[in-house]
Amino acid sequence: MNTDWQYAWSEPSNTGDLKTHAQDFYVEEQLGFEPDGKGEFCYVFIEKLGVNTDFLAKRLAQLAGIAANKVTYSGVKDRHACTRQWFCLHTLNEEPDLSDLHQAFREPESVRLIAQLRHSKKLKTGTHFANRFIIRLRNVAGDLEELEARLQLVQQGGVPNYYGPQRFGINGNNLHNGKEFVLKGRQSRRKLSKTESFWLSAIRSWCFNQALSDQVENGMWDRLCDADIAQFQHKEEQFRVQQRSALMHLSVARGQISPVLPLLSPGWEGGTGPQREAAIKASLADYGELVEALMDFGLSRDSRLARLVPMNMAWELLKEETGEAQLILEFSLPKGCFATSILREMMNFTDKSAEKYHENSDRE
């Protein structure tokens, strides 16, 4: 299955290294609201380095003396990074003592408790508003004027809102396993396991990327068609395009409004206009059996912006005497969006954390 998606601004020639050190990739979760200071839920804001989100949630449950399913979080954060995120512990009226949390981890792993507050509502998956990134790319080489131009293009025009390679697993394993799983058909109506849900999500995400890639190639990805569903870039408000006024064209040109692509589910055709519906069907025409099998899993209606415009983007290029350089980049993205989709339009980067993963796997 193809994962070589089209570039909006042509394939970059500059090169650089991502995640040479875990601290080079910083992510901070932004809730979009303040815990109200009361209630039966304990919210904790934690900085972690080299630690898996689910593993940390289980450690929090152990320290608080509650069941693992009583700890929730809004989103999974990269293990090979320095990340700050919120966890929610259902502790009723008790205040857990988490002062020894850092002692449960040893270098190079580390965990630091930043804040502990009460809130009246449970933290559910996808609750947070956005993620703020500060990324350092090292050993940047190539035409730096070209890189500067790309940075401005991304800042102003955005990028295709592809699902990142993380969704598809190491070496695309989630795609391979997902395709086999989906083509077998729904064997029973039991609840899917966590692994099966990952596989299903990978196939659905791949279908989205495939359709979006074709629309990047034909120029549809960042313009509106009649009867499209459109969305404001940094809001969840959507609307059906009835008339494309001058004001709407200007908002699209400024990156404030973008078209939405429906994710595959029964009746997905109602989530877009006729022109985009035809384009999606053409993109997936060679995968009819897979698409038909996917429909049998009762997926819920959902959609995703075709274009991703980073918020509050800023950067600094640090030039070195050797001719190489470093790029320090800051921006925020709505939840569910991938920083790698931003980076791939800027440079051909090498993920050094992936190399370390394979080295560890070889030794094991």
N, C-alpha and C positions, 0 to 999 in steps of 0.2 A: 504494500500500500504506500502510495506516494506521500512523502513528508517534505518535499522540496517546494515550499510555497513561494509564490511570486513576491517580489519586492515592489513597494510603492515607488521608491526613488532610485531604482536600479541596484544591483548587487554592489556593496561597498568593497573597495580594494584595501582600505586601511586595516591593519591588524592590531590586536592587543590581547592582554591576558585578564580574565575575569576570575575573581576569588583566589588570587594567589595566596592570600590569607583570609580567614573567615571574616576578619574585621573590615575587609575591603567591600563587603556587601552588607549594608545596614538597612534594616526594615523596621519601621515603627507603625504599629496598628493604631488607627484613629477611629475611635468609637463613633464619634458624631454626636455624643451626648455625655453628660456627667452623671456618674452614679449618685443617687439621691441621698445617700447616707443613712438609709433605714431599710428594714426588710429582712427577709430570711436568707438572702443570698450574699455571700462574701465574694467580692470582686478583688482579684489580685493582679497587679501589673508587674510583669516579670521580664527581665532582660536575660536572654539565654545565648550561649555560645557553644556551637557544636553539639546541641542537644535536640533530639526528636520531640516534636510537640506532644504526641500521644504518650510517649514515655514520661515526659515531665508531668502530664496530667495524672498519670498513675502514681507518681511519687507524691504529688500534692494530696491525693486521696489517702495515701498511707499516713502521711504526717498529720492530716486532719482527722484520721480515724473514721473515714466514711467510705462507702462503696465507690468503686471506680466510675460507675455510671452517674454518680452525683457530682462529677466534675465535668464541666463543658467549656468549650472555647468556640470563638466565632470562625476562625480560619487556621489552616495548617501553615506553619512558617518553616522556611528552609533550614535544615539542620546545618548545612555548611555556610553559615552566615551568623552575624550578630543581629538578633531580632528582639524586639520588645512587643509583647502582646498581652491581652487580658485573658484571664481564666476565671471561671465562676464556680464556687464551691457551695453546694446546698447544705448549709450547716445549721439551719433554723436560727435559733437565738444564740448559738455558741460562736465565740470568736476563736478560730483556730490559731495556735501558736506556730508560726512558720519561720521563726527566727533561725532555726537550724537547717533551713532548706539548702543553703549553699554547701553544707557539709556532706550532702548526699551525692556530690559530684566531685570528680577529680580531674585535674588538667589532662588534656587540653579542653575538657568540658568545664563550663562554669555557668552558674545561675545566680542572679541577684534579684532580690525582692525590692521593688521600687515603691509600690503603693498598695495599700490594703483598705478597701472601703466597702460599705454595705450598699445593697441595692434591692429594690422591691420586685424586680423582674429577673427571670432567668436569662442568661446569655445563650442565645441560640446560634446555630450555624448561619453564617452570612449576615450577622447583625451589624457588624462594623461598617463604617461609611467608606473608608479609604485606607491605603497604605502609603506611608512616606518612605522614600528610598534615598539613601546617600551611597553612591557606588564609586569605587576607585578602580579604574582600569589601568594596568601597568604595561610597560614595554610597548607603548603605542608607537607604531611605525607607519610610514606612508606619507601621503600628501596631506599636511595639516590644514591647508586652506580648503581642501575638499571636505575634510572632516568638519571644519567649522560651518561650511555651507550645509552639510547634512544635519548638523545640530539645529540650525535655524529652520530647515525644512520640517523636521520632526516637531519642533516647538510650535510652528505655525500651522502645519497641515496635518499633523498626526501620523499614525501608522495603521496598517490593517490590524484589527483587534484579534489576532490569532490566539488560540490556546497554545501555551508554551510546550516545549518538549517534555517538561515534567509530567504533563498529563498523560503522555504516552508510555512512560516507564523507561527503564534502562534498556537501551538498544531496541526500543519499541515493543517491549514484551507485553505491555497492556494491550497494544493493538493486535498483536499476533494471537494472544489468548482470548481477547475480546471477540475477534472475528470468529474463532472456532466456537466460542460460547453462544454467540448470537445466532449463528447459522444452524446450531442444533435445535433452536427453538425453545420456547418456554416449556420446561419439563413438568413444572407444577406451579401452583399459585402460592407457594410458600414465600416468605420474605427472603429477598436476596441477601447473601452474605456480603460483608464489607468488600471482599476481594471481587466478587461478581459485580457489585455496584461500580467498582473502579473500572472493570473491563467495559461495562455498558457505557459508562461516562466517556471512556476513551474513544469508543466507536462513534458515539454521538458527536463528540468534539471534533473527531477527524472529518466527519461529514460536513460540519460547519466550516472547518478550515479549507476543505476542498472546494466548496462552493464560493467562499470568500476569495480564495486565490484566483479562481477564474474571473471573478468580478474585478479584482485588481488588474488583471490582464486586459479586460475589455473596458475599464474605466468607470464601472458602475459603483465601485465601493464607496466613493466619497461624494456622490451626487444623488439627488432624490428623483424618483420616478413617480408617475401618477399612481395614487392609491397606496403608496408605500406606508409602512409604519415607520415613524421617525421618533427620535428621542433627543432631549437636551443632553449635552455631553456629560454634565456633572450632576444630573438629576435623574430620578427614575421615572419621571413623567413622560408618557408616550402619547402620540396622537396620529391619526390617519391623515395623510396628505390629501387635501381636497383641491387646493389651488396653490400653485407655486408662485407666490407674490415676489416682488423685488426684495422686500424685507426678509422673506424666508431664504431667498438665494444669497443674500448678504450674510445671514446667520450661518448658512452652510459654508460659505467661503471663509468665514472667520473661525470655523471649527466649533461653533456653538451648538449646531444641530447636525445629526448624522442619521443615515438610514439604519434600520434594525433588520437583522436576519433572524428568522425563526429557527429554533432548534427542532430537529425532527421529532414528531409525536403525531398521534392520530389527529387529523384536522389542521396540520401545520400550515396548510395553504392559506387559511384565513388570517394568518399572521403577517401577510405581506401583500403587495400588489401583483397584478397579473404579469407584468414584465419581469419582476424579480422572481416570481414563482417559476416562470418558464426557464429562467437562467439557472435556478437551483436544480430543477429537474434535469436539465441538460448536463450539469456538472456531475450528477450522480447516476446518469443513465446506464453506465457500465457496471453499476453496483446494485442493480435492481433487486437481486435476491437478498442481499444484505440489508437494504433499506426495508424491504417487505418484512423480513424476519424481525427487524428492530421494532416495527410497529406493534408487534405482538406482546411487547413487554409493558404496555400500559404507561408509557412515559407521560409526564405532565407537560402541559403547554408552557413554553419558556422561550425567551429570545435573548439576543445579544447584539450590542452595538457593532456595526461593521467597522467603524473607525474609532481609534483610541487617541485622544489628544491629552498629553500629560499636563497636569496642573502644576503651577508654580515651578516651572522648569528653569534651572540655572546651571551653569557649568564653568569650569576653569581648566585650561590646558596648561600643564606645567612642562616646559621644555627643558631637556637635559643636554649637557655638553656632548653626550654620545650620539646625539641625533634622535634618540628615542624620546618619548614623552609619557606623561601620565595625564589621564582625564579624570577629573572629579566631577561627578554629575549628581544633581539633586532634582527630584520631582515627586509628585504624588499621583497615584492611580486609584480609580474606583475599585472596590472589592471585586475579586474574581478575574482581574486583569493581570497580565504577566509583564514584568520588567524586561524579560528577554525579548519580547516582541518589540519593545522600544529599542533595545540595544542592537538587535540584528540589522536595523536600518542604518545604523551609524558606522558599524565596523564588523569585520569578520573576526569575532572574538573566540578565544580558546578558554573553555571553562576548566580551570586548573583543579577545581574540586572533583570534577568527574574523572580526571586522570588519577587523582589520589584514590578515588573509590576503586578504580580498576586495579591499581597497584595492590591495594589491600585484598581485593578479591583473589588476585593471582597468588599472593602469599598464603591465603587460607586454603 
